[in-house]
């Protein structure tokens, strides 16, 4: 009598074990990064889920009227490419002051004075260090090309080394804009 051993019963058991292990790993990772803590829009996830189309329309309207940029006239940060594949930039901070410019587009119909701006400084991996920033000085000026810009000066607290994000929300009753800037503190 010839006894020939086959592997397929063990293969089925190993496959079932791998599937159960993958399910457990997915649950562990998902509970570590819950969706309800996402603060990309400064809103709860229920509000974003229920009003996402309206938020997108308001954001599109915002970027048709305005641009949010960092003021690089004072050299207090250095721009650095952190992911060439996705063209992702970050800034290395050299100073504890950041000037943010809200620039009115030439064809923009909404006035600068009507926009309210909120700024939140956060770490991407945790919400323990989240802080809302108060602007130190706000002024309206003309840029070189004649466009109006509103400058917001934020004074940063002493930051721990590592990666930080400055999340901006600019809004009025008709428009809503969000922008995020990545920073490294060394």
C-alpha positions as CSV (number, residue, x, y, z in Angstrom):
1,X,0.0,0.0,0.0
2,X,1.3,3.4,-1.1
3,X,0.8,6.2,1.4
4,X,1.0,9.5,-0.4
5,X,0.7,12.6,1.7
6,X,-1.0,15.7,0.3
7,X,-0.7,19.3,1.5
8,X,-4.1,20.7,0.4
9,X,-5.9,20.1,3.8
10,X,-3.1,22.0,5.5
11,X,-3.2,24.7,2.8
12,X,-6.9,25.3,3.5
13,X,-6.3,25.5,7.2
14,X,-3.5,28.0,6.7
15,X,-5.6,30.1,4.4
16,X,-8.4,30.3,6.9
17,X,-6.0,31.2,9.6
18,X,-4.5,33.9,7.4
19,X,-7.9,35.4,6.7
20,X,-8.8,35.5,10.4
21,X,-5.4,37.1,11.1
22,X,-6.0,39.7,8.4
23,X,-9.5,40.6,9.8
24,X,-8.0,41.0,13.3
25,X,-5.2,43.2,12.0
26,X,-7.7,45.4,10.1
27,X,-9.8,45.9,13.2
28,X,-6.8,46.8,15.3
29,X,-5.5,49.4,12.7
30,X,-8.9,50.8,12.1
31,X,-9.6,51.4,15.8
32,X,-6.3,53.2,16.0
33,X,-7.3,55.7,13.4
34,X,-11.0,56.3,13.8
35,X,-12.8,58.3,11.1
36,X,-14.7,60.4,13.6
37,X,-11.5,62.1,14.7
38,X,-10.6,63.4,11.2
39,X,-10.6,67.2,11.5
40,X,-9.8,68.1,7.9
41,X,-12.8,70.3,7.6
42,X,-13.0,71.5,11.3
43,X,-16.4,69.7,11.4
44,X,-17.6,66.5,12.8
45,X,-17.6,63.6,10.4
46,X,-21.5,63.5,10.4
47,X,-21.6,67.1,9.3
48,X,-19.1,66.4,6.5
49,X,-20.9,63.3,5.4
50,X,-24.3,64.9,5.3
51,X,-23.1,68.1,3.6
52,X,-20.1,67.0,1.6
53,X,-21.4,68.2,-1.8
54,X,-22.2,71.7,-0.4
55,X,-18.8,71.9,1.3
56,X,-17.1,71.1,-2.0
57,X,-19.1,73.7,-3.9
58,X,-18.3,76.4,-1.3
59,X,-14.7,75.4,-1.4
60,X,-14.6,75.6,-5.2
61,X,-16.2,79.1,-5.0
62,X,-13.6,80.1,-2.3
63,X,-10.7,79.2,-4.5
64,X,-12.2,81.0,-7.5
65,X,-12.2,84.2,-5.3
66,X,-9.1,83.8,-3.1
67,X,-5.7,82.0,-2.7
68,X,-4.1,81.1,0.6
69,X,-0.3,81.2,0.6
70,X,2.5,81.6,3.0
71,X,4.3,84.9,2.9
72,X,7.9,84.2,1.8
73,X,9.1,87.8,1.9
74,X,10.4,87.2,5.4
75,X,12.7,84.1,5.2
76,X,11.4,82.3,8.3
77,X,11.0,78.9,6.7
78,X,12.6,76.8,4.0
79,X,10.6,74.9,1.4
80,X,11.5,71.3,1.0
81,X,10.1,68.5,-1.2
82,X,9.2,65.5,1.0
83,X,7.5,63.3,-1.6
84,X,8.6,63.8,-5.2
85,X,6.2,61.2,-6.5
86,X,3.1,63.1,-5.3
87,X,4.8,66.6,-5.5
88,X,4.2,67.1,-1.7
89,X,6.0,70.0,-0.1
90,X,6.8,70.8,3.5
91,X,8.4,73.8,5.2
92,X,11.3,73.7,7.7
93,X,10.6,76.4,10.3
94,X,13.4,78.8,11.2
95,X,11.4,81.2,13.3
96,X,8.3,81.2,15.5
97,X,6.3,83.6,13.4
98,X,4.3,82.7,10.3
99,X,2.6,85.1,8.0
100,X,-0.3,83.8,5.9
101,X,-1.6,85.8,3.0
102,X,-5.2,85.6,1.8
103,X,-4.9,87.0,-1.7
104,X,-8.0,88.1,-3.7
105,X,-8.0,86.7,-7.2
106,X,-8.3,89.4,-9.9
107,X,-11.8,88.1,-11.0
108,X,-12.9,87.6,-7.3
109,X,-16.2,89.2,-6.4
110,X,-16.1,88.8,-2.6
111,X,-14.3,91.4,-0.4
112,X,-11.4,90.5,1.8
113,X,-13.0,92.1,4.9
114,X,-15.9,89.6,4.7
115,X,-13.7,86.6,5.3
116,X,-13.2,85.1,8.8
117,X,-10.0,82.9,9.2
118,X,-9.4,80.1,11.8
119,X,-6.0,78.5,12.2
120,X,-5.2,75.2,14.0
121,X,-1.8,73.8,14.7
122,X,-1.7,70.1,15.1
123,X,0.4,67.0,14.8
124,X,-0.7,64.6,12.0
125,X,-0.6,61.5,14.2
126,X,-2.3,62.7,17.4
127,X,-4.7,65.3,18.6
128,X,-3.1,65.8,22.0
129,X,-1.1,68.9,20.9
130,X,-3.9,70.6,18.9
131,X,-4.1,74.4,19.5
132,X,-6.1,77.1,17.8
133,X,-3.9,80.1,17.0
134,X,-4.9,83.7,17.4
135,X,-3.7,86.2,14.8
136,X,-1.2,88.8,16.3
137,X,-1.7,91.3,13.6
138,X,-4.0,91.5,10.6
139,X,-3.4,94.0,7.8
140,X,-4.5,94.6,4.2
141,X,-1.9,95.4,1.6
142,X,-1.3,95.4,-2.1
143,X,1.1,92.9,-3.6
144,X,3.5,93.5,-6.4
145,X,1.0,92.7,-9.1
146,X,-1.7,95.0,-7.7
147,X,-3.8,92.3,-6.1
148,X,-5.2,92.9,-2.6
149,X,-4.0,90.6,0.1
150,X,-4.9,90.3,3.8
151,X,-1.9,89.3,5.9
152,X,-2.4,87.2,9.1
153,X,0.6,87.0,11.5
154,X,0.6,84.0,13.8
155,X,3.1,83.6,16.6
156,X,3.8,80.0,17.3
157,X,4.5,78.5,20.7
158,X,7.7,76.5,21.3
159,X,7.1,73.4,19.3
160,X,8.5,69.9,19.9
161,X,10.7,68.5,17.1
162,X,9.0,66.7,14.4
163,X,6.2,67.1,11.9
164,X,3.4,69.6,12.3
165,X,0.4,70.8,10.3
166,X,-1.1,74.3,10.1
167,X,-4.8,73.8,9.1
168,X,-6.6,76.9,7.9
169,X,-10.3,77.4,7.5
170,X,-11.5,80.6,5.8
171,X,-15.2,81.3,5.6
172,X,-18.1,83.6,5.3
173,X,-21.8,82.9,4.7
174,X,-21.4,81.9,1.0
175,X,-17.9,80.3,0.8
176,X,-15.7,78.0,2.7
177,X,-12.0,77.2,2.1
178,X,-9.6,74.8,3.7
179,X,-5.9,74.5,3.3
180,X,-3.2,72.6,5.1
181,X,0.5,73.4,5.4
182,X,3.1,70.8,6.5
183,X,6.0,72.0,8.8
184,X,9.1,70.4,10.2
185,X,10.6,71.6,13.4
186,X,14.3,70.6,13.8
